Amino acid sequence: MASLLYVCVRPEIGAADAEHASFRRALGVDVVDRLDLLQTPLHIERLRGYRGIVVGGSPFNVSDTVKTAEQLRVEADLRTLADAAMAAEVAVFFTCFSIGVVTRMLGGEVVTDTPEPASATVIDTTAAGAADPVFGPSGSALTVFTAHKESAASTPPGAVLLATNEACPVQAYRVGTHLYAAQFHPEPTPRDFADRMTFYRTTGYFDPDEFDAVQQQVLAASVTEGAALLRRFAETFA
């Protein structure tokens, strides 16, 4: 068994396979185990022995008014995973869709009025972020990839805000010592993110007629600190 686990919540197999590879590269290890929640329900016993868990993105939204039984089960499994992290049983780094699951679980509000298109954006670390072992070494600002339709309205109860920006005030937070949640995608390189766009060309993250232009902007971006965050996350809980 590897020491790190990637939890997949993407229905698109090609995108999920590529995301797994992105996390493996970003974490700097050859082997990262994979658990696909769309295929295999979570059994908490399986988490024993992992020093860190990373949760990938998804086209799901917690604010969806109509949800499939599959999505509801995935959300329940992510809440179980968050419970384990808050109890310091395992360290978990939630990203994208799953920060919404955790936010609602904590009693926070998830809204759709602060979306960000598929793009590279600058986020600022807070004072708490500067003192955090994972975010602090990145300095006062870092460039990351975003693509989301919903986000937390404010830092949820019990969480500590680590990163923010004007477009989306809640970019990352920590709960206790073992739960990290980020609205952005820390794992992809520009090439990874540009390739991922092809799976979501008509799903509302960007104007499909502007696909080529947006993809070129993504490829021209300089984004390195996301991978550094993930490596420090793994090292912190080694």
C-alpha positions as a Markdown table, in Angstrom:
| # | Residue | x | y | z |
|---|---|---|---|---|
| 1 | Met | 0.0 | 0.0 | 0.0 |
| 2 | Ala | 1.3 | 3.5 | -0.9 |
| 3 | Ser | 1.5 | 6.1 | 1.8 |
| 4 | Leu | -0.7 | 8.5 | -0.1 |
| 5 | Leu | -4.3 | 8.1 | -1.4 |
| 6 | Tyr | -6.0 | 10.0 | -4.3 |
| 7 | Val | -9.8 | 10.1 | -3.9 |
| 8 | Cys | -11.6 | 10.5 | -7.2 |
| 9 | Val | -15.0 | 12.1 | -7.6 |
| 10 | Arg | -15.0 | 12.7 | -11.4 |
| 11 | Pro | -17.5 | 10.8 | -13.5 |
| 12 | Glu | -15.3 | 11.3 | -16.6 |
| 13 | Ile | -12.8 | 8.4 | -16.6 |
| 14 | Gly | -10.3 | 10.1 | -18.9 |
| 15 | Ala | -10.3 | 13.3 | -16.8 |
| 16 | Ala | -10.0 | 11.2 | -13.6 |
| 17 | Asp | -7.0 | 9.2 | -15.0 |
| 18 | Ala | -5.2 | 12.4 | -15.9 |
| 19 | Glu | -6.0 | 14.0 | -12.6 |
| 20 | His | -4.5 | 11.0 | -10.8 |
| 21 | Ala | -1.4 | 11.4 | -12.8 |
| 22 | Ser | -1.3 | 15.1 | -12.0 |
| 23 | Phe | -1.5 | 14.5 | -8.3 |
| 24 | Arg | 1.2 | 11.8 | -8.5 |
| 25 | Arg | 3.5 | 14.2 | -10.3 |
| 26 | Ala | 2.7 | 17.1 | -8.0 |
| 27 | Leu | 3.2 | 15.1 | -4.8 |
| 28 | Gly | 6.6 | 13.9 | -6.2 |
| 29 | Val | 6.0 | 10.2 | -5.6 |
| 30 | Asp | 5.8 | 7.3 | -8.0 |
| 31 | Val | 2.8 | 5.5 | -6.4 |
| 32 | Val | -0.4 | 7.2 | -5.1 |
| 33 | Asp | -3.2 | 4.7 | -4.4 |
| 34 | Arg | -6.6 | 5.6 | -5.9 |
| 35 | Leu | -10.1 | 5.3 | -4.6 |
| 36 | Asp | -12.9 | 6.1 | -7.0 |
| 37 | Leu | -16.0 | 7.0 | -5.0 |
| 38 | Leu | -18.2 | 6.8 | -8.0 |
| 39 | Gln | -17.4 | 3.1 | -8.3 |
| 40 | Thr | -16.5 | 2.1 | -4.7 |
| 41 | Pro | -18.3 | 3.5 | -1.6 |
| 42 | Leu | -16.0 | 4.7 | 1.2 |
| 43 | His | -15.1 | 2.3 | 4.0 |
| 44 | Ile | -13.3 | 4.2 | 6.7 |
| 45 | Glu | -11.2 | 1.2 | 7.5 |
| 46 | Arg | -9.5 | 1.5 | 4.1 |
| 47 | Leu | -8.0 | 4.9 | 5.3 |
| 48 | Arg | -5.9 | 3.3 | 8.0 |
| 49 | Gly | -2.2 | 3.6 | 7.2 |
| 50 | Tyr | -2.3 | 6.5 | 4.8 |
| 51 | Arg | -0.3 | 9.5 | 5.9 |
| 52 | Gly | -2.2 | 11.8 | 3.6 |
| 53 | Ile | -5.3 | 11.8 | 1.3 |
| 54 | Val | -5.9 | 14.2 | -1.6 |
| 55 | Val | -9.4 | 14.7 | -3.0 |
| 56 | Gly | -9.7 | 15.7 | -6.7 |
| 57 | Gly | -12.2 | 17.9 | -8.4 |
| 58 | Ser | -15.6 | 17.2 | -9.9 |
| 59 | Pro | -18.3 | 18.8 | -12.1 |
| 60 | Phe | -20.7 | 18.2 | -9.3 |
| 61 | Asn | -21.9 | 21.2 | -7.3 |
| 62 | Val | -23.3 | 21.0 | -3.7 |
| 63 | Ser | -25.7 | 23.8 | -4.7 |
| 64 | Asp | -27.3 | 21.7 | -7.4 |
| 65 | Thr | -31.1 | 21.6 | -6.8 |
| 66 | Val | -31.4 | 18.1 | -8.4 |
| 67 | Lys | -28.9 | 15.5 | -7.4 |
| 68 | Thr | -28.5 | 11.9 | -8.5 |
| 69 | Ala | -28.3 | 9.1 | -5.9 |
| 70 | Glu | -24.7 | 8.7 | -6.9 |
| 71 | Gln | -23.9 | 12.3 | -6.1 |
| 72 | Leu | -25.7 | 12.2 | -2.8 |
| 73 | Arg | -23.7 | 9.1 | -1.8 |
| 74 | Val | -20.4 | 10.7 | -2.8 |
| 75 | Glu | -21.2 | 13.8 | -0.7 |
| 76 | Ala | -22.0 | 11.6 | 2.3 |
| 77 | Asp | -18.7 | 9.7 | 1.8 |
| 78 | Leu | -16.8 | 13.1 | 1.7 |
| 79 | Arg | -18.4 | 14.1 | 4.9 |
| 80 | Thr | -17.2 | 10.9 | 6.5 |
| 81 | Leu | -13.7 | 11.6 | 5.2 |
| 82 | Ala | -13.9 | 15.1 | 6.7 |
| 83 | Asp | -15.0 | 13.8 | 10.1 |
| 84 | Ala | -11.9 | 11.5 | 10.1 |
| 85 | Ala | -9.7 | 14.5 | 9.3 |
| 86 | Met | -11.2 | 16.7 | 11.9 |
| 87 | Ala | -10.7 | 13.9 | 14.4 |
| 88 | Ala | -7.0 | 13.9 | 13.3 |
| 89 | Glu | -7.3 | 10.3 | 12.3 |
| 90 | Val | -5.9 | 11.1 | 8.8 |
| 91 | Ala | -4.7 | 14.2 | 7.0 |
| 92 | Val | -6.9 | 15.2 | 4.0 |
| 93 | Phe | -6.5 | 18.0 | 1.4 |
| 94 | Phe | -9.9 | 18.7 | -0.2 |
| 95 | Thr | -10.1 | 20.6 | -3.5 |
| 96 | Cys | -12.7 | 22.1 | -5.8 |
| 97 | Phe | -16.2 | 20.6 | -5.4 |
| 98 | Ser | -15.3 | 19.0 | -2.0 |
| 99 | Ile | -14.6 | 22.3 | -0.3 |
| 100 | Gly | -18.3 | 23.0 | -0.8 |
| 101 | Val | -19.2 | 19.7 | 0.9 |
| 102 | Val | -17.0 | 20.5 | 3.9 |
| 103 | Thr | -18.3 | 24.1 | 4.0 |
| 104 | Arg | -21.9 | 23.0 | 4.3 |
| 105 | Met | -21.0 | 20.3 | 6.7 |
| 106 | Leu | -19.5 | 22.9 | 9.0 |
| 107 | Gly | -22.7 | 25.1 | 8.8 |
| 108 | Gly | -21.3 | 27.5 | 6.2 |
| 109 | Glu | -23.1 | 28.8 | 3.2 |
| 110 | Val | -22.2 | 27.9 | -0.4 |
| 111 | Val | -23.2 | 30.5 | -3.0 |
| 112 | Thr | -23.0 | 30.9 | -6.8 |
| 113 | Asp | -22.2 | 34.6 | -7.0 |
| 114 | Thr | -18.4 | 34.3 | -6.9 |
| 115 | Pro | -17.5 | 31.9 | -9.7 |
| 116 | Glu | -14.1 | 31.9 | -11.5 |
| 117 | Pro | -13.6 | 30.7 | -15.1 |
| 118 | Ala | -11.0 | 28.3 | -16.1 |
| 119 | Ser | -7.9 | 30.4 | -15.7 |
| 120 | Ala | -4.7 | 31.1 | -13.6 |
| 121 | Thr | -5.3 | 33.5 | -10.8 |
| 122 | Val | -3.4 | 35.1 | -7.9 |
| 123 | Ile | -4.4 | 34.3 | -4.4 |
| 124 | Asp | -3.2 | 36.0 | -1.2 |
| 125 | Thr | -2.2 | 34.2 | 2.0 |
| 126 | Thr | -3.7 | 35.5 | 5.2 |
| 127 | Ala | -1.8 | 36.0 | 8.5 |
| 128 | Ala | -2.9 | 32.5 | 9.5 |
| 129 | Gly | -1.8 | 31.2 | 6.1 |
| 130 | Ala | 1.6 | 32.8 | 6.6 |
| 131 | Ala | 2.0 | 30.9 | 9.8 |
| 132 | Asp | 0.7 | 27.6 | 8.4 |
| 133 | Pro | 3.2 | 24.8 | 7.6 |
| 134 | Val | 1.7 | 24.1 | 4.2 |
| 135 | Phe | 0.8 | 27.6 | 2.9 |
| 136 | Gly | 3.3 | 29.7 | 4.8 |
| 137 | Pro | 6.4 | 28.9 | 2.7 |
| 138 | Ser | 4.6 | 30.0 | -0.5 |
| 139 | Gly | 4.9 | 33.6 | 0.6 |
| 140 | Ser | 2.3 | 36.4 | 0.5 |
| 141 | Ala | 0.8 | 35.4 | -2.9 |
| 142 | Leu | 0.8 | 32.5 | -5.3 |
| 143 | Thr | -0.7 | 31.7 | -8.7 |
| 144 | Val | -3.0 | 28.7 | -9.0 |
| 145 | Phe | -5.6 | 27.3 | -11.5 |
| 146 | Thr | -9.3 | 27.9 | -10.8 |
| 147 | Ala | -12.5 | 26.8 | -12.5 |
| 148 | His | -15.7 | 26.7 | -10.4 |
| 149 | Lys | -19.3 | 27.8 | -10.3 |
| 150 | Glu | -19.8 | 28.0 | -6.6 |
| 151 | Ser | -17.8 | 28.8 | -3.5 |
| 152 | Ala | -18.1 | 29.5 | 0.3 |
| 153 | Ala | -19.8 | 32.8 | 1.1 |
| 154 | Ser | -17.4 | 33.2 | 4.0 |
| 155 | Thr | -15.1 | 31.1 | 6.2 |
| 156 | Pro | -17.3 | 28.5 | 7.8 |
| 157 | Pro | -17.6 | 28.0 | 11.6 |
| 158 | Gly | -14.5 | 26.3 | 13.0 |
| 159 | Ala | -12.3 | 27.0 | 10.0 |
| 160 | Val | -9.2 | 29.2 | 9.7 |
| 161 | Leu | -8.9 | 31.2 | 6.4 |
| 162 | Leu | -5.6 | 30.6 | 4.8 |
| 163 | Ala | -5.9 | 32.2 | 1.3 |
| 164 | Thr | -8.2 | 34.7 | -0.4 |
| 165 | Asn | -8.6 | 37.0 | -3.3 |
| 166 | Glu | -11.1 | 39.6 | -4.5 |
| 167 | Ala | -12.9 | 37.4 | -7.0 |
| 168 | Cys | -13.4 | 34.5 | -4.5 |
| 169 | Pro | -12.9 | 35.5 | -0.8 |
| 170 | Val | -12.6 | 31.9 | 0.4 |
| 171 | Gln | -9.8 | 30.2 | -1.5 |
| 172 | Ala | -8.5 | 27.9 | 1.2 |
| 173 | Tyr | -9.0 | 27.1 | 4.9 |
| 174 | Arg | -7.9 | 24.7 | 7.5 |
| 175 | Val | -9.9 | 22.9 | 10.2 |
| 176 | Gly | -7.9 | 21.7 | 13.2 |
| 177 | Thr | -4.6 | 20.4 | 12.1 |
| 178 | His | -5.4 | 17.7 | 9.6 |
| 179 | Leu | -8.1 | 19.1 | 7.3 |
| 180 | Tyr | -7.2 | 21.4 | 4.4 |
| 181 | Ala | -9.7 | 22.6 | 1.9 |
| 182 | Ala | -9.0 | 24.6 | -1.3 |
| 183 | Gln | -11.4 | 26.1 | -3.9 |
| 184 | Phe | -8.6 | 26.0 | -6.5 |
| 185 | His | -6.8 | 23.1 | -8.2 |
| 186 | Pro | -3.3 | 22.7 | -6.7 |
| 187 | Glu | -2.1 | 19.7 | -8.8 |
| 188 | Pro | -2.2 | 20.5 | -12.5 |
| 189 | Thr | 0.6 | 21.9 | -14.6 |
| 190 | Pro | -0.5 | 24.3 | -17.4 |
| 191 | Arg | -0.4 | 21.4 | -19.9 |
| 192 | Asp | -2.5 | 19.2 | -17.5 |
| 193 | Phe | -5.1 | 22.0 | -17.0 |
| 194 | Ala | -5.3 | 22.7 | -20.7 |
| 195 | Asp | -5.8 | 19.1 | -21.5 |
| 196 | Arg | -8.5 | 18.8 | -18.8 |
| 197 | Met | -10.4 | 21.6 | -20.4 |
| 198 | Thr | -11.2 | 19.3 | -23.4 |
| 199 | Phe | -13.4 | 17.2 | -21.1 |
| 200 | Tyr | -15.5 | 20.2 | -20.0 |
| 201 | Arg | -15.7 | 22.2 | -23.2 |
| 202 | Thr | -19.5 | 22.7 | -23.0 |
| 203 | Thr | -20.1 | 22.5 | -19.2 |
| 204 | Gly | -20.0 | 26.2 | -18.4 |
| 205 | Tyr | -16.5 | 26.8 | -17.1 |
| 206 | Phe | -15.7 | 29.0 | -20.2 |
| 207 | Asp | -17.2 | 30.1 | -23.4 |
| 208 | Pro | -16.8 | 27.1 | -25.8 |
| 209 | Asp | -16.4 | 29.5 | -28.7 |
| 210 | Glu | -13.3 | 30.9 | -26.9 |
| 211 | Phe | -11.8 | 27.5 | -26.2 |
| 212 | Asp | -8.6 | 28.0 | -28.2 |
| 213 | Ala | -7.9 | 31.4 | -26.7 |
| 214 | Val | -8.6 | 30.3 | -23.1 |
| 215 | Gln | -6.4 | 27.2 | -23.6 |
| 216 | Gln | -3.5 | 29.3 | -24.9 |
| 217 | Gln | -3.8 | 31.6 | -21.8 |
| 218 | Val | -3.7 | 28.6 | -19.6 |
| 219 | Leu | -0.6 | 27.2 | -21.4 |
| 220 | Ala | 1.2 | 30.5 | -21.0 |
| 221 | Ala | 0.6 | 30.7 | -17.3 |
| 222 | Ser | 3.4 | 30.3 | -14.7 |
| 223 | Val | 2.0 | 28.1 | -12.0 |
| 224 | Thr | 4.2 | 26.2 | -9.6 |
| 225 | Glu | 3.2 | 26.7 | -6.1 |
| 226 | Gly | 0.2 | 24.4 | -6.1 |
| 227 | Ala | 2.5 | 21.4 | -6.4 |
| 228 | Ala | 4.7 | 22.8 | -3.7 |
| 229 | Leu | 1.6 | 23.0 | -1.4 |
| 230 | Leu | 0.8 | 19.4 | -2.0 |
| 231 | Arg | 4.4 | 18.3 | -1.4 |
| 232 | Arg | 4.5 | 20.2 | 1.9 |
| 233 | Phe | 1.2 | 18.7 | 2.9 |
| 234 | Ala | 2.6 | 15.2 | 2.4 |
| 235 | Glu | 5.8 | 16.1 | 4.2 |
| 236 | Thr | 4.0 | 17.7 | 7.1 |
| 237 | Phe | 2.2 | 14.4 | 7.8 |
| 238 | Ala | 5.0 | 12.0 | 6.9 |
